């Protein structure tokens, strides 16, 4: 008993036994192929499959006069490769800076964290903002720094792994392989991975924006208060008024978002793509 391949979603799948084909929803118009057959052929033109379907076998000339059965090139496999490549690039983006904290007045970057550090934890050198802000000609003598002061050298800032960043990382990694799952399962799963990872990044953004902003606001208030007390004389405060620090989001945050949206579009196209009949006029 020969096994047959079926032509679905623009590509051949299988081989399967006749019983398996019936379980998968074989119908009279499904294109099949087996060793010894010259081309893809509707199942009702194969005597063995026609008998199982309960239809009388016919010749190709009777069913399709002046027509031939061909294998149309499909783009389903190409979409899967694009989706997998997009998720792979998004995974690499986790190595790039996710967000950084900079001095608002001078623009000097004080600390930067990558996506992998946010996902699995890590340490980063934090530059001393006092030395940066106090480097101007109008700085107060009480805020000058020296090489033997504790704040003159960079300090280690430790960040614990966040479950949102970790889930986004693993969802991205899973999407690389899930894109090649058979039939519409591949586009559907990679679409879910991209949407879930996008949601995790959004939730992570909300957490960072809230917690870091609160911490920096407290630091700004404390440093402005200290500067105001120390500069009670006519010497102006080097800090001035307003925010001292700002949070900047880097390519490790924005690029995965663009890639998740792109992969999501590929997934929707893959789900909406109709199977090719493989029949065209001669």
N, C-alpha and C positions, 0 to 999 in steps of 0.2 A: 504494500500500500504506500503510494508516494506521499510525501509531505509537500505542502504548498506555501509559498510566500504570498502575502496580500499587499496591495498597493493602497496605502492610507496616508493622508496628509502629505502627499507629494513624494513619498518614499516607500520602498519595500520593507516589509516587516515579516519576521518569521525565520525559518519555516515552522508551520504548524500542521498538525494532523487534521484530517477532515472533521473529526469530532470537536477538536479545539476551535476550528473555524466556525462551526455551528454555535458553539458557546459564545463566541465573540460577536455574534450577530451577522453571520454571513448571509448575503442575499444574492439574488440572481445577477445583479449588476456589479457585484464586487469583482475587481480585477485580481486574478490569481496567476501564479507562475510556478512551474516546477521543472526539474531537469527533463530535457527532451522537448519542451514546449518552445516554439520559435519566438513567442512574444507574450506580453501580458494579455490575458483573455478573460472575458466575463465568466463567472462561475457557471452560468447556465449553458455555456458552450463546452464545458468539461463533463463528460458523461457521468463520471463517478460523483461529482458534486451536484450535478443536476438531479440525479436520482435521490440524493439525500435531501435536496430542497423540494422534491416533488414536482419538478417541472420537466417537460420533455426536452431532451437535448436537441439543439438545432445547429445548423452550420452557420459560420460567420456571414456567408453571402445572404442567407435568409434574413438574419437579424439586422445586419448593417451593410446594405448594398452600397458598393463603391466607398467603403470606409475601411480604415485599418485601425488596429489597436496599438497605441504607442505609449511610452512612458514619458509623461510630461515632466520637465524639470521643475521642481518645487523649491520654495524659499524657506520651508519649515526648518531644515537643518541649519541654514544660514542664520536664521533668527536665534536658534539655540546657541550657536557659537557667539553671536553678538551679546546675548544675554549673559553667557558665562564669562566672556571677556570683560563686560561691564562690571560684574560683581568682583572679578579678580582685581581690576584696577581700583575699585572702591576699597577692597581689603588692603591694598598697598597704601592707600591714602591714610590709613590709620597710623602709619609711621610719620606722617607729616604733622606740623604744629596744628593742634586743634584750637586752642585759645591761648592768649598771652595777656599779661598785665604790664602796662607801660605807664611811665610818668606822663601825666597830662600836659605838663608845662614844657618839658624838654623832649618828649617823644622817645626817651630811652626805654628799651624793653627790659623789664625787671625779671620776669620769669615766663616760661613758655612750657606748655604741656602738650604732648602728642596724644592721639587717640588710644594707642596701646597703653600709655601710662594711665590714662583715665580708666581703661578697661581692667587692667591687671595691677595697677598701683605702681609707684616708682618714686624716685627722688629727682629733684632738679635744683640747680644753684639759683638762689635768689639774690639779685644785686641789691646793695644798700641804697634805698631812695634818698636817705639823708645826704649822702655824699653827692648824689646827682643834683638834688635841689639846692644844696648849699654851695654849689660851685660858682655862683654868680658873684659879681663885684659888690652887690648890696647885701650879702648874707650877713647875718648876725654873728658876732664872735662866739656866742654860746652854742651855735649849731655847726661849727666847723668840725671836721672829722680828722682823725689822725690814723696813722697806720697801726697803732697799737690799740685802737678802740674796738670793742666787740663788733660794731656794725660796719667797720671798714672792709671786712672781707666778706665774700658771698657766703650765705648760709644755706644749708640744705633744707628744702621744703619738700615734705613727704605728702603724697596724696594716696589715699586708699582707693582700691578698685571699686568702680561703680557698676552695679548690676545692669544699668541701662546701656552703658558703653560696652559691657561684656556681651550682652544679648545682641546688640547691633553687630559686634565683631563676628560672633558665631553664626548669626543669620546670614551675614554676607558670605562667610566661608561655605555655608551649606548651599547657598544659591549657586555657587560655581558648578557643583556637581549635579544638583537637582535639575538644572536646565536641560539635561540630556535624558531625563526620564521619558519613557515611551508615551506616545499619543499626546493628548492634551494635558496629561499629568505634569509634564515638564514645564510648559509655559505657566500653568496654574500655580505650581509650587514656587517657581522663581518669582512670580508676581507677588505671592503672599510674603515671601522672604524680603523682597524689596520694600513692600509697604510696611511690614513690621519693623524692619531696620530703620526706615524713615521715621516711624513713630517713636522709636527708642531715641533717636537723635534729637527729636523735638522735645521729648521729656527731659533729656539730659541738658538741652539748652535752657529749659525753664529752670532746672535745678541750679545750674551754674550761674545763670543770670540773677537768680534770687540770692543764693548764698554768698557768692563772691561780691556782688554789689553791696550786700549788707555789711560784709566784713570790711570792704574798702571804705564804705561810708563811715564806719566806726573809726577806722584808722585815720581818715581825713579829718574827722572831727577832733580826735585826740591830738593830732599833730598841729592842727590850726589853733587849738586851745593852748597847746604848749608854746607855739610860736608867739601867740598873742601875749602870754604871760611873760615870756622872755624878752619881748621887744616893747615893753611898756614905755621905753624912752622914745626919742625921735627916730631911732633906727627902724626902718621899715622891715616888715616880715618878708622873707624870701618866698613864702608860700602864697601870699596874697589871699584871695577869697575864692571859694568854689572848690571843685573837685581836684584832687591831687593825682588820682590814678584813673585809668580807664581800662576796660576789657575789650580786647580785639580778637575776633574769631578769624582763624587762618584757613588755608586751603584744605587742611585735614577735616574741616567741618563742612565747607561749602561744596567741595568736589564730590564727596559721596552723595550728597543730596541730589546734585545734578545727575549722577550716574544711577541712583535709585529710581528717579523719575523716568529716565531713558529706558532702563531695564523694564520698568513697569509698563511702559508703552509697548515694548517688544512683547511682553507677556500678554497684553490685551490683544495685540495683532495675532499672536499665535493661537489664542483661544477662539478668535473670531474667524480664523482661516478655514475655509471649507475644503473638504477632500477633493482632490482632482479625479475626474472620471477617467481620464486617460484615453478618451475617444475623440478623434478629430477626423475631418473629411480627408479623403485621399487626395 
